Amino acid sequence: MRRPSLRRFCFPIPGPMSRLPVLLLSALLLAGCTGDDALPTGRWRAVATVPGGTLPFGLDVERTDGTYAVALLNGGERVPVRTVEVTADSVRLELPAFNSRIVAARTGGALEGTLALVKGPDTVERMPFRATHGVSRRFAPAEAAPAADVDGRWDVTFVESDSSTADAVGTFEQDGAQVTGTFMTPTADHRFLEGTVRGDSLFLSTFDGSHAFLYEAEIQPDGTLEGDFWSGTRHHSAWTAERDSTASLPDPYQLTYLKEGYDTFDFTFPSAVDSSRVSLSDARFDGKVVLVTIAGSWCPNCHDEARFLEQIYPTYRDRGLEIVSLMFERYEAFDAAARQVRRYREKFDISYPTLVAGTADKEAASEALPMLNRVLSYPTAIFVGRRGKVRYIHTGFYGPGTGARYEALKRAFTDRIEGLLAEEVPSGT
């Protein structure tokens, strides 16, 4: 990809670049272009290339007073891009909570460059990227009426390269040839998926800044589905599905539990805000109901949970609820991990404590929290009653892409919190 020329920026450069204050330069970059050099607003069709083919997603570009706002589009989801830099010949988009980025050259009515999916400080999956303005379709349009209807609930099995299997439930809604939906696993969901049925084939995809998922399947004569799933550039599995209106998953309240000999939960970790040590045994938590969540800023389902928790926290805080998030990040160095967590706090305007608890590895998290049988999922929510006893543990979190399941989960969390708050406050606290 050609490097942007400073002489083609849409603003004058007053003197040597080295003398420009960093903040002024950033403001000029964000101001974007004017006139014929302005980036066209409206809908763009973006495509990332993965080993399984092309992974499409939507981009929406808005511009107000010279400042650009961009969102990723997947079905009913809009993911804001918080850093947008536009010059006369390039575009750079960043998602700070994930550190993923798109850097592209502007060529006529298109963008061409690279999507870098950041999985850790030393792990970056790079994919060719292209976007075309004014195109709203996701996959190629159906040439005729679709040959099948995938609407409904499906019992799904993913088959890994080592022949191991993982169960899931697929829920799809079909309108003509267009399909939206998701896959729910025992601990999470595959986000907002969008796609189409073309002939006897199903195509679905999503890109939310962290997940880059592409699904293809052939609809068999008996109505079952057989296909492939690609995640980014490194992961592939086969999948099969059979329509089943009763398909279900294990009870998420039964997957994670305290080991024998433990009846309480405790920790001591530094705050991402000021490095102070915070423990569940601190006096501030005495007699309170405490919801402890095991999370990570890189985890989209954790984002869904954080958005919900920050909505309910002001309502229940004065009644005795405290929330603490134990953040397991992709950076070993405290300063780097804390910086990621602070961005996460800013995104959701989080007011409850967020502690840097370790690295984003389930084995490491299990060692850091030895009272649990194991850490199976990010997020995991631990409900602690007023007397310091663990009352419930919920593994995973189903986000808004699951529709009714998400609404039911929020009601269940709220009901359990209200039930715990209604219990008697221990004397002496």
N, C-alpha and C positions, 0 to 999 in steps of 0.2 A: 504494500500500500504506500502510495507516495506521501511524503511528509507535507503537512500544511505549510504554505509560504506565509511568512509574517507580512509580506507586502500585499497579501490578498485579504487580510483581515478587514472587516467592515468598519474599522475605526482608525484614525491616524495614530501613529506611534510617536509620542512626543519625546524625542531624544533617544539615547541608548536604552535598550531593553533592561540592562542591568540596573538602571536608575529608577525604573518604575516600582513603586511600592507594590508589594505582593497583593494587598487588598484591592488596590486600584486595578491592577491587571485582572484579578479575578472578576471584579465587577464588570470590566469591559468585555471579558469573555462571555459572561452570563447575559450581557445585554444583547448578544446575538447580532444579527445583520439586519439591514434595512433595504428597502427597495427591491431590486431584482435579486439580490443576494439573500433575501429572507428565506428561511426554511419553510416550505409549504406546510400549512396547518391542516388539521383534519386527520383522517384515517390513513394509516400506512399498513401494508402487509409485509411483515418481517419473516425471514426464514433463516434458521441456523442449520448447518449441515452436520449430521451425526452419522455414525457408521451404518445405521439402518435406513438412511435417506434424508429427506428434508423435513425439518421440524418447524412448522409455521406458528406464528402468534401475531397478535395485533399490537399496533402502536397508535396512540392518539396524541397528537401534537397540538398544543394551544400556545398562544402568544398574546401577552398583555403588556402594554407599555414597554415593548422591547425585550421582555423577559419570557423565556420559553418554559413551558411545563409539559412533561411527557409522562404518559402512563402506559404500562403493559396491560394488554387486554386478553382475558381468557374467560369465555362465557360471561357470567355475571360479575366477574372480578376485575377491578382496576387497581393496579399496583403502581403508586406514584414513584417516579424516578426523581430522587431528591437533588441530584447534581446534574445539570445539563449545560454543556459547553458547545456553542455553535460558532463556527467561523465561516468565512467565505467558501472554504473548501473541505471542511471536516466537521464531524459531530462526535462528541464524547458523552456517553451516558454512564452514570455510576449509581449503584445501589449501595449506600454506605453500610447498611446492616449486614450485607452479605459480602461486600467488596467486589462483587462481580461487575463487569463493565463491558460496554460496547464502544469500540473505536472504529469509525468508518469515514471513508472519503466520500465527498459529494460528487456524483457523476450524473449530470443532467437531473432527471427526476428520480434518481435512485441513490441509495447509500450502499457502499460496499466496504467491508472490512472484516473485523474479527470480534466474536463474542468470547470473552474470557470468563469462564465459570470457576470462581475461586472456591476450592474445597478446603484449603488450609494454607499456611504460610509457604509451604513448599509444593503444593499441589494445585495446579491450574489446568483446567481442561479448555483448550482453545478450539473454536469452531468457526469455519467460514460463515460470514453473515452478509445478508443482502436484504434491503427493504425497498419497496416500491410505493410511491405515493398514490392515493386515490383508489386503492384496491381494498375492498372490504371482505372478500371471500377469504376463507382460511385455507382449505385444501382446494384442489381442482373441482369445479362444479360438477354435479351429477349430469351425465349426458341424457339420462331419462329418469323416470320415476324409479326410486330405489326398489331393489328386488326383495328387500326384507325390512322388517321392523324390529329394532333391538330394544324398544321401550320396555322398561321394567327392571326387575331385580334378578341378579345372576349370581350363581355359586361359582367362584373363580378359583383356579389353582395356577400359581406361578411356579415354573420349573426352572431351577438354576442350572448353570453349566455343570455343576457337580452332581446333578440329579436330585438334589434336595428340593423340597417343595414348600410353598407358603400359601396358606389359605387367605382368601379375600372375598368380599362381597362387592359386586358391581351394581351401581344404580344409574340407569340411563333414561333420559327423556328425549324422544325423537319427535321432531316437527318437520314433516316432509322428509327431506334428505338430511336436515341438520340435527346434530346430536350434542347434548350436553350431559354432564354427569361426573361420576368419580368412582374410584375404587376405595373401599374401606378395608383396612387390615385390622388385626386385633389391637393395634396400638395407635393408629393414625389414619390419615386418608391421603390420597394422591392429588389433592387440591382440585381446583376448577378445571375440568377437562372440556374441550370443545372440538367438534369435528363433523364428520359427514359419513353417510352411507352412500357408496357409489357402486352400483351393480350389486354384487354379492360380497362386497368388502366394507369393513369398518375402519375408519381412520380417526384417531384422537391425538391431541397434543396439549401441552401447557409449557409456558416458561414464565416463572414468577420471580426471577432473579436468583433463585437457589436451585429449584428443580427445573431440569430440561428433559421432559418426558415425551416420548413418541410411541404410539401404539398402532399396530396394524393387525387386522384379523380377517380371515375368510369365514363367511357364514356357510356352514356345512348343510348338506341336504336335510339332515335331521334337526336343523335349527340351532345346533351348538356352534360355538366360536372357537377357532384355533388360530393363534397368531403369535406375534413377537412384540416385546417391550424393550425399548432402549432408554437408558438413563444417561444423558450426557454422552461422553465419548468412551466410557470405560465399562459400562454395565449393560448386559443383555440377558434376558430370560425369555423363555417361551411361556405362553399362557393359554389356558383353555377355560371355557365358561359354558355353563348349562343354565338355562332359565329356571329360576326357582324362587317363587314369591315368598317362601319361608326361610330363605338362606339367612344364617345368623353367624355371629362371632362370639368368642368367649366373653364372659362377664369381666369387664376391665377392673372391677373392684376385687377380683380374686387372683390376679396375676402377680402382684407384688405384695409382700407381707413382711412383718418382723420375724426374724429368726427366733427359734426357741430360746428362751432365757431372757429375751428383751420384751419390755412392755412400754418403753419410752423411746423417744427419738431425740437426738441432740447433735449439735455441730458447733464448730467455731471456725469462721472463715472471714477474710478481710472484705470490707466494703469496696465496691468499685468506685465510689465517689470520693472517699477520704482515707481509705486504707485502714480505718478503725476496725478492730476485731469485734465481731458480733456472734453471740451464742444464743441458742434457744433457752439456755438457763439464765439469761440476763433478766434483771428485775422488770424490765419494760414488758416482758411477756407473761409475768405472773398473773394467773387468773384469767388470761385471755384465751380466746379461740384463735389458733394460729394455723393458717394455710401455708404450708411450705411446698414450693414447686421446684422441681429439678428441671432446669431448662438450659437453653443456649441461644445466643443472638443469631446464630446461623440457621436456626430451625424454624421453618414457616409455621408449623403447628404450634410452636411456642409463641410465635407472634399472635396467632389467633387467641391463645389462652391469655396472653398479657393484655391484649385489647379488652377482653371480657373482664379480667380481674380488676383492671384500673377503672372500669365502668362501675363495678359494684363496691369497690373499696371505700369511697367516700360515704356511701349509704350505710355501711355496717361498721365503719371504724369507731364511731362514737358509741356503738353498742358493745364494743369489746372485741372486734375482729382485727387481727394483724396478719399481714401477708409478708412472706420472705421468699425471695427467689435465689436459689443456689445455681449459679451460672457456670456451666462447663463449656469452655471456649476452645477454639482451634489454635490458640496461641499458648505456649508454655510460659512465656515471660509475662509477669503480672501486669506490667505497664501496657503491653499490647492488648492483653485480654481485657483489662479494665477500660481501655479506650473503646473497644468494641461494645462493651456493656453500656457505657455512657451514651453511645449513639443509639443503642436500643432503648434506653430510658428516654432519651429525647424524642424518639419517634412516637412513643406511646404516652408521653408525658407521665411516666411512672413516678409515683410518690412513695411507694413502699421500698424497703431495703432490697438491694440487689448485690449479692456477694460473689466474689470470684472463688469458686470452689475447686477448680481443677480443669483438666483438659477434656475435650469432647470425645471421650472414649468410654464405652460402657463398662469395660473392665476396671478402668481407673476410677470411674464414678462409684462402682460397687465397692472398691477398696476404701474410698474416701468416706463411704457411708456403710460401715460394716454391719450395722444392725438390720439392714435389709437383706432379703434373700438374694437379690441382685437388682441392678438397674436395667430394666428391659427397654425403656423408651424415654425419649425426650418429647414432650414433658411428662412428668409424673407428679401428681398432687397428693400430698400427705396432710390429712385433716387431724389436727391435734386439739383435744378438748380442753376445757378450762382447768382441769386437774393435771394437765401435762401428759395425758395418755393418748396414744394414737388410736383414733376411732375408725378412720377409713383411709384407704390408699387407692387412688384411681390412676391406672396406667394409661398413658396416652391422652390425646385430646382430639375430638372430631371437630373440624372447622366448618365455616359457613358453606363450603363446597358440598357438604353432606346434607344440606337442607334441613329436613325435619329432625334428623339425628342431632344436629348442632343445637337446635332449639331445645330439644329434650335434655341434652347434656347440660345446658345452661340452667334450665329449671331444676335439674337434679342437684347441681352444685349449690344453687341458691337455697334449695330446701334443706340440704344437709347443714349448711352454714347457719341457717335460721334455727334449726333444731338444736345445734350445739350452743348457740348464743342464748337459747331459752333455758339452758340448764343453770343451776344455782352456782353463783360465784363462791369459791372456797373462802371460808372465814380466814381473816388475817392477811388478805391480799388487797 
